[in-house]
């Protein structure tokens, strides 16, 4: 499960051979959530509101890179790192 970004204690990862829709996994202080790339909504799990908003802000800025990372892991390739939120 490649890690593509880390910021403010939030870790963003993809899993190889994961199911549709295109999504990414987020962990933060014991919380786990899955965000759909298309809608930027949580489709599984939960995060504190502040961290969820930070993830949405970051993902909005990097949506195309997230789609490219999804495509890479579907081909079983290592995705490129994405810059953190500053």
N, C-alpha and C positions, 0 to 999 in steps of 0.2 A: 504494500500500500504506500505509494509514493506521496511524500509531503511536498506540496508545491508552494506553501506560504505559511508564515508565522508572524503574528503581530499582536501586541497587547495581551499576550497569553493565549491567544486563539490560534489553533492549528487547523489548516485546511489540507485535506487529503483526498485522493481518489483511490478506488479499489479496482484491481484488475478483474475482468469478467463480471462487472456489475450490471445490473438490470436497467432498463429504460424506465422513466425518462432520464435524459442527461442530468446528472446531479453531482454534488460534491459533499464530502463529509467534514463536519466541524466538531472539534472538541475544545472544551474550555472548563477548567477547574472541576472535572468530574461530570460535566454535562456533555451530551452528545446530540447532534442534530444532523439532518440531511436536508440540503437546500436544492431545489430544482433550479437549474440554470436558466430555463426559459422564463419562469415567473418570479424567481428569487424568493419563493415562499418556502417555509419549513414544511417538508412532506413527511418527516419522521423525527421523533425525539423533541427536545426542547433546549433552549438556551435562555439565560437571563435577557430581559428586554434590551438593555444597553448593548450587550455583546451581539445580539441578533441584529440590531440596527447597524452596528459597525460592520458586520459581515455583509449585510445587504448593500451598504454604501461601497465597500470594497468590491463586491461582486459586480455591481452596476458599472463601475469604472473598468472592470477587466472581463466583461462578459465574453468578448470574442476569444480572449486567451483561455478562458475556462472551457469554451467549446472546443478549442484546439487541444487542450489537455485531455478532455473527454475522448476525443477522436484518437489521440495517442495511446491512451490506456486500453481502448477497445482493440487497438492493433498490438497490444502487449508491449508497447514502447514506453520508455520513461518520459513523462511530460516535462516541459520546461518549467522552471521556477517562475513565479509571478511576484512582482514587487509588492511589498506590504503596504498597508494603509499608513499614512504619516499624519 
